[in-house]
């Protein structure tokens, strides 16, 4: 039976299990390299039995993943506008991401 876990990376939390593919904040790893997430907040069986909750993290629990891709997301358009004073500013932003596939939950 596989395990599920709640991990933290890039200031966000994700619920993962083996085979999950995630887009996370940019990690300094190349494609094909292994990543180890050690900020594990929760471990449980897939059916909800045998739940372990950390305070705040579980000691000795890790989640391993492989980097599949490094890239940039679609452009987000930002508009600043003030009426009556002829002020309008439009600019865009593309966020960097790393796509990882979870290989092991321990």
C-alpha distances in whole Angstrom, upper triangle without the diagonal:
4,7,10,13,17,19,23,25,29,29,27,23,20,17,14,11,11,14,15,19,21,25,26,29,31,30,32,30,31,29,26,26,23,23,21,21,21,22,19,20,16,13,10,7,7,9,11,11,12,14,16,19,21,25,25,23,20,22,20,17,17,16,17,19,21,25,25,28,31,33,35,35,37,40,41,44,46,49,51,54,57,60,63,63,62,59,56,54,51,48,45,42,39,36,34,31,28,25,22,19,16,14,13,11,12
4,7,10,14,16,20,22,25,26,23,20,17,13,11,7,7,10,12,16,18,22,22,26,27,26,28,26,27,26,23,23,20,20,18,17,18,19,16,17,14,11,9,6,6,9,11,11,12,13,14,17,19,23,23,20,18,20,18,15,14,13,14,15,18,21,22,25,27,30,32,31,34,37,37,41,42,46,48,51,54,56,60,60,59,56,53,50,47,45,41,38,35,32,31,27,24,22,18,15,12,11,9,8,10
4,7,10,13,16,19,22,23,20,17,14,11,9,6,8,11,12,15,17,20,20,24,25,24,27,25,27,25,23,23,19,18,16,15,15,16,12,13,10,7,6,5,6,9,9,10,10,10,11,13,15,19,19,16,14,16,15,12,12,10,13,14,18,20,22,25,27,29,30,30,33,35,36,39,40,44,46,49,52,54,58,58,57,54,51,48,46,43,40,37,34,31,29,26,23,21,18,15,12,11,9,6,8
4,7,10,13,16,19,20,17,13,10,7,6,5,8,11,10,13,14,18,18,21,23,22,25,24,26,24,23,22,19,17,15,14,14,14,10,11,8,6,5,6,6,9,9,11,11,10,11,12,14,17,17,15,13,16,15,12,11,10,12,14,17,19,21,23,25,27,28,27,30,32,32,36,37,40,42,45,48,50,54,54,53,50,47,45,42,40,37,33,31,28,27,23,21,19,16,14,11,12,10,7,10
4,6,10,13,16,16,14,10,8,6,5,6,10,12,11,14,13,16,16,18,21,20,23,22,24,23,22,21,18,15,13,11,11,10,7,7,5,5,7,9,9,12,11,13,12,10,9,10,11,14,14,11,11,13,13,9,9,8,11,13,16,18,20,22,23,25,26,26,29,31,31,34,35,38,40,43,46,49,52,52,51,48,45,43,40,38,35,31,29,26,25,21,19,18,15,14,11,12,10,7,9
4,7,10,13,13,10,7,5,5,6,9,12,14,12,14,13,15,14,16,19,18,22,21,24,23,23,22,19,16,14,10,11,9,6,5,5,7,9,12,12,15,13,15,14,11,11,10,10,13,11,10,10,14,14,11,10,9,13,14,17,19,20,22,22,24,25,24,27,29,28,31,32,35,37,40,42,45,49,49,48,45,42,40,37,35,32,29,27,23,22,19,18,17,15,15,12,15,13,10,12
4,7,10,10,8,6,5,7,7,10,13,15,12,13,12,13,11,13,16,15,18,18,21,21,21,19,16,13,11,7,8,6,5,6,8,9,12,15,15,18,17,18,17,15,13,12,11,13,11,9,10,13,13,10,9,8,11,12,15,16,18,20,20,22,22,22,25,27,27,30,30,34,35,39,41,44,48,47,47,43,41,38,36,33,30,27,25,21,20,17,15,15,13,13,11,14,13,10,12
4,7,7,6,4,6,9,10,14,16,17,15,15,12,13,10,11,13,13,16,17,20,21,21,19,17,13,11,8,8,6,7,8,10,13,16,19,19,22,20,22,21,18,16,14,12,14,11,10,12,14,15,13,11,10,13,13,16,16,19,19,19,20,21,20,23,25,24,28,28,31,33,36,38,41,45,44,44,40,38,35,33,30,27,24,22,18,18,15,14,15,14,15,13,16,16,14,15
4,5,6,7,8,11,12,15,17,18,15,14,11,11,7,7,10,9,13,14,17,18,19,17,15,11,11,8,9,8,10,11,14,16,19,22,22,25,23,25,24,21,19,17,16,17,14,13,15,16,17,15,13,11,13,12,15,14,16,16,16,17,17,18,21,22,22,25,26,29,31,34,37,40,43,42,42,38,36,33,31,28,25,21,19,15,14,12,11,12,12,14,13,16,16,15,17
4,6,8,10,14,15,18,20,20,17,16,12,11,7,5,8,9,12,14,17,18,20,18,17,13,13,11,13,11,13,15,17,20,23,25,25,28,26,28,28,24,23,21,19,19,16,16,18,20,20,18,16,15,16,15,16,15,17,16,15,15,15,15,19,20,19,22,22,26,27,31,33,37,40,39,38,35,32,29,27,24,21,18,16,12,12,10,11,13,13,16,16,19,20,19,21
4,7,10,14,16,19,21,22,19,18,14,13,10,9,12,12,16,18,21,22,23,22,20,16,16,13,14,11,13,13,16,19,22,25,25,27,25,28,27,23,22,19,17,17,14,14,17,19,21,19,17,17,18,18,20,19,21,20,18,19,18,18,20,21,20,23,22,26,27,30,32,36,39,38,38,34,32,29,27,25,22,19,18,14,14,13,14,16,16,19,18,22,22,20,22
4,7,10,13,16,19,19,16,15,12,11,8,9,12,13,17,19,21,22,23,22,20,16,16,13,14,11,12,12,14,17,19,22,22,24,22,25,24,21,20,17,17,17,14,14,17,19,21,18,17,15,17,17,19,18,19,19,18,18,18,17,20,21,19,23,23,26,27,30,33,36,40,39,38,35,33,30,28,25,23,20,18,15,15,13,14,15,15,17,16,20,20,18,20
4,7,10,13,16,17,14,14,11,12,10,11,15,15,19,20,22,22,23,22,19,16,15,11,12,10,9,9,11,13,16,18,18,20,19,21,21,17,16,14,14,15,13,12,14,17,18,15,14,13,15,15,18,18,20,20,20,20,20,19,22,23,22,26,26,29,31,34,36,39,43,42,42,38,36,33,31,29,26,23,21,18,18,15,15,15,14,15,14,18,17,15,17
4,6,10,13,14,10,11,8,10,9,12,15,15,19,19,21,21,21,20,18,15,14,11,13,11,10,10,11,12,14,16,15,18,17,19,19,16,16,15,15,17,15,14,15,18,18,15,14,11,14,13,16,16,17,18,18,19,20,19,21,23,23,26,27,30,32,35,38,41,44,44,43,40,37,35,32,30,27,24,22,18,18,15,14,13,12,13,11,15,15,13,16
4,7,11,12,9,11,10,13,12,15,18,18,22,21,23,22,22,21,19,16,15,12,14,12,10,10,9,10,11,13,11,14,13,16,16,14,14,13,15,17,16,14,15,18,18,14,13,11,14,14,17,17,19,20,21,22,23,21,24,26,26,29,30,33,35,38,41,43,47,47,46,43,40,38,35,33,30,27,25,22,21,18,17,15,13,13,11,14,13,11,14
4,7,8,6,9,9,12,12,16,18,18,21,20,21,20,19,19,16,14,13,11,13,13,10,11,10,10,11,12,10,14,14,16,16,14,15,15,16,19,18,16,15,18,17,13,12,9,11,11,14,15,16,18,19,21,22,21,24,27,27,30,32,35,37,40,43,46,50,49,48,45,42,40,37,34,31,28,25,22,21,17,16,13,11,10,7,10,10,9,12
4,6,6,9,11,14,15,19,20,20,23,21,22,20,19,19,16,15,14,13,15,15,12,14,12,10,10,10,8,12,13,15,15,14,15,16,17,21,20,17,16,19,17,13,12,9,10,10,13,16,16,19,21,23,25,24,27,30,30,34,35,38,41,44,47,49,53,53,52,49,46,43,40,38,34,31,28,25,24,20,18,15,12,10,7,8,8,7,10
4,6,9,11,15,16,20,21,20,22,20,21,19,17,17,14,14,13,13,15,17,14,16,15,13,13,12,11,14,16,17,17,17,18,19,20,24,23,20,18,20,18,14,12,9,9,9,11,14,15,18,20,23,25,24,27,30,31,35,37,40,43,46,49,51,55,55,54,50,47,45,41,39,35,32,29,26,24,20,17,15,11,8,5,5,6,7,10
4,6,10,13,15,19,20,19,22,19,19,17,15,16,14,14,15,15,18,19,17,19,18,16,16,15,13,17,18,20,21,20,21,22,23,26,25,22,22,23,21,18,15,12,11,9,10,13,12,15,18,20,22,22,25,28,29,33,35,38,41,44,48,50,54,53,52,49,45,43,40,37,33,30,27,24,22,19,16,12,10,6,5,6,8,10,14
4,6,10,12,16,17,17,20,18,19,17,16,17,15,14,15,14,17,17,16,17,16,15,16,15,13,17,18,20,21,20,20,21,22,25,23,21,21,23,21,18,15,11,11,9,11,12,12,14,17,18,20,19,22,25,26,29,31,35,38,41,44,46,50,50,48,45,42,39,36,34,30,27,24,21,20,16,14,10,8,6,5,8,10,11,15
4,7,10,13,15,15,18,16,16,14,14,15,14,13,15,14,18,18,17,19,19,18,19,19,17,20,21,24,24,23,23,23,24,26,25,22,22,24,23,20,17,13,12,9,10,10,9,11,13,15,16,16,18,22,23,26,29,32,35,38,41,44,48,47,46,42,39,36,33,30,27,24,21,18,16,13,10,7,6,4,6,10,12,14,17
4,6,10,12,12,16,15,16,14,15,15,14,12,14,13,16,16,16,17,18,18,19,20,18,22,22,25,25,23,23,22,22,25,22,21,21,23,23,19,16,13,13,10,11,10,10,10,12,13,14,13,16,19,20,24,25,29,32,35,38,41,44,44,42,39,36,33,30,27,24,21,18,15,13,10,8,6,5,6,8,12,14,15,18
4,7,9,10,14,14,14,13,15,15,15,13,15,14,17,17,17,19,20,21,22,24,22,25,25,28,28,26,25,24,24,26,24,22,23,25,25,21,19,15,15,12,12,10,10,9,9,10,10,10,13,16,16,20,22,26,28,32,35,38,41,41,39,36,33,30,27,24,20,17,14,11,10,6,6,4,7,9,11,15,17,18,21
4,6,8,12,12,14,14,16,15,14,12,13,12,15,14,15,17,19,20,22,24,23,26,25,28,28,25,24,23,22,23,21,19,21,23,22,20,17,14,14,12,12,10,11,11,10,11,11,11,14,17,17,21,22,26,28,31,34,37,41,40,39,35,32,29,27,24,20,17,14,10,9,6,5,6,8,11,12,16,17,17,20
4,6,10,12,14,15,17,16,16,13,14,13,16,15,17,18,21,22,25,27,26,29,28,31,30,27,26,24,23,24,21,20,22,24,24,21,19,16,16,14,14,12,14,12,10,10,10,11,14,16,16,19,20,24,26,29,32,36,39,38,37,33,30,27,25,21,18,14,12,8,7,5,6,9,10,14,15,18,20,20,22
4,7,9,11,12,15,14,14,12,14,14,17,16,19,21,23,25,27,29,28,32,31,33,33,30,29,27,26,27,24,22,24,25,24,22,19,17,16,14,14,11,12,10,7,8,9,11,15,16,17,20,21,25,27,31,34,37,40,39,38,34,31,28,25,22,18,15,12,9,6,4,5,9,10,14,16,19,21,21,23
4,6,9,11,13,11,11,9,11,11,14,15,17,20,22,23,26,28,28,31,31,32,31,29,27,26,24,25,23,21,22,23,22,20,17,15,14,12,11,9,12,10,8,11,12,14,18,20,21,24,25,29,31,34,37,41,44,43,41,38,35,31,29,25,22,18,16,12,9,8,6,9,10,13,15,17,18,19,21
4,7,10,12,10,11,10,12,13,16,17,20,23,25,26,29,31,31,34,34,35,34,32,30,29,27,28,25,23,24,24,23,22,19,17,15,14,13,10,13,12,9,12,14,17,20,22,23,26,27,31,33,36,39,43,46,44,43,39,36,33,30,27,24,20,17,15,11,10,9,12,12,16,17,19,20,21,23
4,7,9,6,8,8,11,13,16,18,20,23,25,25,28,29,29,33,33,34,33,31,30,29,27,29,26,24,24,24,23,21,18,16,13,11,10,7,10,10,8,12,15,17,21,23,25,28,30,33,35,39,42,45,49,47,45,42,39,35,33,29,26,22,19,16,13,11,8,11,10,13,15,16,18,20,21
4,6,6,9,10,14,16,19,21,23,26,28,28,30,31,31,34,34,36,35,33,32,32,30,32,30,27,27,27,25,24,20,18,15,12,10,7,9,8,8,11,14,17,21,23,25,29,30,34,36,40,43,46,50,48,46,43,40,36,33,30,26,23,20,17,14,12,9,11,11,13,16,16,19,21,23
4,6,9,10,14,16,20,22,23,26,27,27,29,30,29,33,33,35,34,33,32,32,31,33,30,28,28,28,26,24,20,18,14,11,8,5,5,6,7,11,14,17,20,23,25,29,31,35,37,41,44,47,50,49,47,44,40,37,34,30,27,24,20,18,14,12,9,9,9,11,14,15,18,20,23
4,7,10,13,16,19,21,22,26,27,26,28,28,27,31,32,33,32,31,30,31,30,32,30,27,27,27,24,22,19,16,13,10,6,5,6,8,10,14,18,20,23,26,28,32,34,38,40,44,47,50,54,52,50,47,44,40,37,34,30,27,23,21,18,15,12,11,9,10,12,12,15,18,20
4,7,10,13,16,19,20,24,25,24,26,27,27,31,31,32,31,30,29,29,28,30,28,24,24,24,21,20,16,14,11,9,6,6,8,10,11,15,19,21,25,27,29,33,34,38,40,44,47,50,54,52,51,47,44,41,38,34,31,27,24,21,18,15,12,12,10,11,12,12,14,17,18
4,7,10,13,16,17,20,21,21,23,24,24,28,28,29,28,26,25,25,24,26,25,21,21,20,18,16,12,10,7,6,5,6,10,12,13,17,20,22,26,28,30,34,35,39,41,45,48,51,54,53,52,48,45,42,39,35,32,28,25,22,19,16,12,12,9,10,10,9,11,13,15
4,7,10,12,14,17,18,18,21,22,23,26,26,27,26,24,23,22,21,23,21,18,18,18,16,14,10,8,6,5,6,7,11,13,13,17,19,21,25,27,28,32,33,37,39,42,45,49,52,51,49,46,43,40,37,34,30,27,24,20,17,14,11,11,8,10,9,10,11,12,14
4,6,9,11,14,16,15,18,20,21,25,24,25,23,21,19,19,18,20,18,15,14,14,12,10,7,6,5,6,9,11,14,16,17,20,22,23,27,29,30,34,35,38,40,44,47,50,53,52,51,47,45,41,39,36,32,29,26,22,20,17,14,14,11,11,10,10,10,10,11
4,6,7,11,13,13,16,19,19,23,22,23,21,19,17,16,15,17,15,11,12,12,11,9,6,5,6,8,11,12,16,17,17,20,22,22,26,28,28,32,33,36,38,42,44,47,51,50,49,45,43,40,37,34,31,27,25,21,19,16,14,14,11,12,10,11,10,10,11
4,6,9,11,12,16,18,20,23,21,22,20,17,15,14,12,14,12,8,8,8,8,6,5,7,9,11,14,16,19,21,21,24,25,26,29,31,31,35,35,39,40,43,46,49,53,52,51,47,45,42,40,37,34,30,28,24,22,19,17,18,15,16,13,14,12,11,10
4,6,9,11,15,18,19,22,20,21,19,16,14,12,10,11,9,6,8,9,10,8,7,9,11,13,17,18,21,22,22,24,25,25,28,30,29,33,33,36,37,41,43,46,50,49,49,45,43,40,38,35,32,29,27,23,21,19,17,18,16,17,14,16,14,12,12
4,6,8,11,14,16,19,16,17,15,13,10,9,8,10,9,5,6,8,9,6,7,8,11,13,17,19,21,23,23,25,26,26,29,31,31,34,34,38,39,42,45,48,51,51,50,47,44,42,40,37,34,31,29,25,23,21,19,19,16,16,13,15,13,10,10
4,7,10,14,16,18,15,16,14,11,8,6,5,8,6,5,6,9,11,9,10,11,15,17,20,22,24,25,26,27,28,27,30,32,31,34,34,38,39,42,44,47,51,50,50,46,44,42,40,37,35,31,30,26,25,22,21,21,19,19,16,18,16,12,12
4,7,10,12,14,11,12,11,7,6,5,6,9,9,8,7,11,12,9,11,11,15,17,21,22,25,26,27,29,30,29,32,34,33,36,36,40,41,44,46,49,53,52,52,49,46,44,42,40,37,33,32,28,27,24,23,22,19,19,16,17,15,11,11
4,7,9,12,10,10,8,6,5,7,9,12,12,10,8,11,11,8,10,10,14,16,20,22,24,26,28,30,31,30,33,35,35,38,39,42,44,47,49,52,56,55,55,52,49,47,44,42,39,36,33,30,29,25,23,22,19,18,14,15,12,9,9
4,6,8,6,6,6,4,6,9,12,15,16,14,12,15,15,11,13,13,16,18,22,24,26,28,30,32,33,32,34,37,36,40,41,44,46,48,51,53,57,57,57,53,51,49,46,44,41,38,35,32,31,28,26,24,21,19,16,16,14,10,10
4,5,5,5,6,7,10,12,15,19,19,17,15,18,17,14,15,14,17,19,22,25,26,29,31,33,34,33,35,38,38,41,42,46,48,50,53,55,59,59,59,56,53,50,48,46,42,39,37,34,33,29,27,25,22,19,16,16,14,11,11
4,6,7,9,10,13,15,18,21,21,19,18,20,20,16,17,15,18,19,22,24,25,27,29,31,32,31,33,36,36,39,41,44,46,49,51,54,57,58,57,54,51,49,46,44,41,38,35,32,31,28,26,23,21,18,15,16,14,12,13
4,6,9,10,13,16,19,22,23,21,20,23,22,19,20,19,21,22,25,28,28,31,33,34,35,34,36,39,38,42,43,46,48,50,53,55,59,59,59,56,53,51,48,46,43,40,38,35,35,31,29,27,24,22,19,19,18,15,17
4,7,7,10,12,16,19,20,19,17,20,20,17,19,18,21,23,26,28,29,31,33,35,35,34,36,39,38,41,42,45,47,49,52,54,58,58,57,55,52,50,47,46,43,40,38,35,34,31,29,27,25,22,19,20,18,15,16
4,6,9,12,16,19,20,19,17,19,20,17,19,19,22,24,27,30,31,34,35,37,38,37,39,42,41,44,45,48,50,53,55,57,61,61,61,58,55,53,51,49,46,43,41,38,37,33,31,29,27,24,21,21,19,16,16
4,7,10,13,17,18,17,14,16,16,14,17,17,21,23,27,29,31,34,35,37,38,37,40,42,42,45,46,49,50,53,56,58,62,62,61,58,56,54,51,49,46,43,41,38,36,33,31,29,26,24,21,21,18,14,14
4,7,10,13,14,13,12,14,15,13,15,16,19,22,25,28,30,32,33,35,36,35,37,40,39,42,43,46,47,50,52,55,58,58,58,55,53,50,48,46,43,40,38,35,34,31,29,28,25,23,20,20,17,14,13
4,7,10,11,10,8,11,12,10,13,15,18,21,25,27,29,31,32,34,35,34,37,39,39,42,42,45,46,49,52,54,58,58,57,54,52,50,48,45,42,39,37,34,33,30,28,27,24,23,19,20,17,13,12
4,7,8,8,7,10,13,11,13,15,19,21,25,27,29,31,31,33,34,33,36,38,36,40,40,42,44,46,48,51,55,55,55,51,49,47,45,43,40,37,35,32,31,28,27,26,24,23,20,21,18,15,14
4,5,4,4,8,11,10,12,14,18,21,24,26,29,30,31,32,33,33,35,37,36,39,39,42,43,46,48,51,54,54,54,50,48,46,44,42,39,36,35,31,30,27,26,26,24,23,20,22,19,15,14
3,5,7,9,13,13,15,17,21,23,27,28,31,32,32,34,34,34,37,38,36,39,39,42,42,45,47,50,53,53,53,49,48,45,44,42,39,36,35,31,31,29,28,28,26,26,23,25,22,19,18
4,7,10,13,12,14,16,19,22,25,26,29,30,29,31,31,31,34,35,34,37,36,39,39,42,44,47,51,50,50,47,45,43,41,39,37,33,32,29,28,26,25,26,24,24,22,24,21,18,17
4,6,9,9,10,13,16,18,22,23,26,28,27,29,30,30,33,35,34,37,36,40,40,44,46,49,52,52,51,48,46,43,42,39,37,33,32,28,27,24,23,24,21,22,19,20,18,15,14
4,6,6,9,11,15,18,22,24,26,28,28,31,32,32,35,37,36,39,39,43,44,47,49,52,56,55,55,51,49,46,45,42,39,36,34,30,29,26,24,24,22,21,18,19,16,13,11
4,6,9,12,15,18,22,24,27,29,29,32,33,34,37,39,38,42,42,45,46,49,51,55,58,57,57,53,51,48,47,44,41,37,36,32,30,27,26,26,23,23,19,20,16,14,11
4,6,10,13,16,20,22,25,28,28,31,33,33,37,39,39,42,43,46,47,51,53,56,60,59,58,55,52,49,47,44,42,38,36,32,30,27,25,25,21,21,17,17,14,11,8
4,7,10,14,17,20,23,25,26,29,30,31,34,36,36,40,40,44,45,48,51,54,57,57,56,53,50,47,45,42,39,36,33,30,28,25,22,22,18,18,14,14,11,8,6
4,7,10,14,16,19,21,22,25,27,28,31,33,34,37,38,41,43,47,49,52,56,55,54,51,48,45,43,40,37,33,30,27,24,21,19,18,15,14,11,11,8,6,5
4,7,10,13,16,18,19,22,24,25,28,31,31,35,36,39,41,45,48,51,54,53,52,49,46,43,41,38,34,31,28,24,22,19,16,15,12,11,7,8,6,5,6
4,7,10,13,16,17,20,23,24,27,30,31,35,36,40,42,45,48,51,55,54,53,49,46,43,40,37,34,30,27,24,21,18,14,13,10,9,6,6,5,6,8
4,7,9,12,14,17,20,21,24,27,28,32,33,37,40,43,46,49,53,52,50,47,44,41,38,35,31,28,24,21,18,15,11,10,6,5,4,5,7,9,12
4,6,9,12,15,18,19,23,26,28,31,33,37,39,43,46,49,53,52,50,47,43,40,37,34,30,27,23,20,17,14,10,9,6,5,7,7,10,13,15
4,6,8,11,14,16,20,23,24,28,30,34,36,40,43,46,50,48,47,43,40,37,34,30,27,23,20,17,14,11,7,6,4,7,9,10,13,16,18
4,7,10,13,15,18,21,23,27,29,33,36,39,43,46,49,48,46,43,40,36,33,30,26,23,19,17,14,11,8,5,5,7,10,12,15,18,21
4,6,10,12,15,18,20,24,26,30,33,36,40,43,46,45,43,40,36,33,30,26,23,20,16,14,11,8,6,5,7,10,13,15,18,21,24
4,7,10,13,16,18,22,24,28,30,34,37,40,43,42,40,37,33,30,27,23,20,17,13,11,8,6,5,6,9,12,15,18,21,22,25
4,7,10,12,15,18,21,24,27,31,34,37,40,39,37,33,30,27,23,20,16,13,10,9,6,5,6,8,12,15,18,21,24,25,28
4,7,9,11,14,17,21,23,27,30,33,36,35,33,30,26,23,20,16,13,10,6,6,4,6,8,10,14,17,20,23,26,27,30
4,6,9,12,15,18,22,25,28,31,34,33,31,28,25,22,18,15,12,9,6,5,6,7,10,11,15,18,21,24,26,27,30
4,6,10,13,16,20,23,26,29,32,31,29,26,22,20,16,13,10,8,6,8,10,11,14,14,18,21,24,27,30,31,34
4,6,10,13,16,19,23,25,29,28,25,22,19,16,12,10,6,5,5,8,11,13,16,17,21,24,27,30,33,33,36
4,7,10,13,16,20,22,26,25,23,20,17,14,11,8,5,5,6,9,12,14,18,19,22,25,28,31,34,34,37
4,7,10,13,17,19,22,22,19,17,13,10,7,6,4,7,9,12,15,18,21,23,26,29,32,35,37,37,40
4,7,10,14,16,20,19,17,14,11,8,6,5,6,8,11,13,17,19,23,25,28,31,33,37,39,39,41
4,6,10,13,16,15,13,10,7,6,5,7,9,11,15,17,21,23,27,29,32,35,37,41,43,42,45
4,7,10,13,12,11,8,6,5,6,9,11,14,17,19,23,26,29,31,34,38,39,43,45,44,47
4,6,10,9,8,6,4,6,9,12,15,17,21,23,27,29,33,35,38,41,43,46,48,48,50
4,7,6,7,5,7,9,12,15,18,21,24,26,30,33,36,38,41,44,46,50,51,51,53
4,6,6,7,9,12,14,18,21,24,27,29,33,35,39,41,44,47,49,52,54,53,56
4,6,8,11,14,17,21,24,27,30,33,36,39,43,44,48,50,52,56,58,57,60
4,6,9,12,16,19,23,25,29,31,35,38,42,44,47,50,52,55,57,56,59
4,7,10,13,17,20,23,27,30,33,36,40,42,45,48,50,54,56,55,58
4,7,10,14,17,20,24,26,30,33,36,38,42,45,47,51,52,52,55
4,7,10,14,17,21,23,27,29,33,35,39,42,44,47,49,49,52
4,7,10,13,17,20,23,26,30,32,35,39,41,44,46,46,49
4,7,11,14,17,20,23,27,29,32,36,38,41,44,44,46
4,7,11,13,17,20,24,26,29,32,35,38,41,41,44
4,7,10,13,16,20,22,26,29,31,35,37,37,40
4,6,10,13,17,19,22,26,28,31,34,34,37
4,7,10,13,15,19,22,25,28,30,31,34
4,6,10,13,16,19,22,25,27,28,30
4,7,10,13,17,19,23,25,26,28
4,7,10,13,16,19,21,22,25
4,6,10,13,15,18,19,22
4,7,10,13,16,17,21
4,7,9,12,14,17
4,6,9,12,15
4,6,8,11
4,7,10
4,6
4
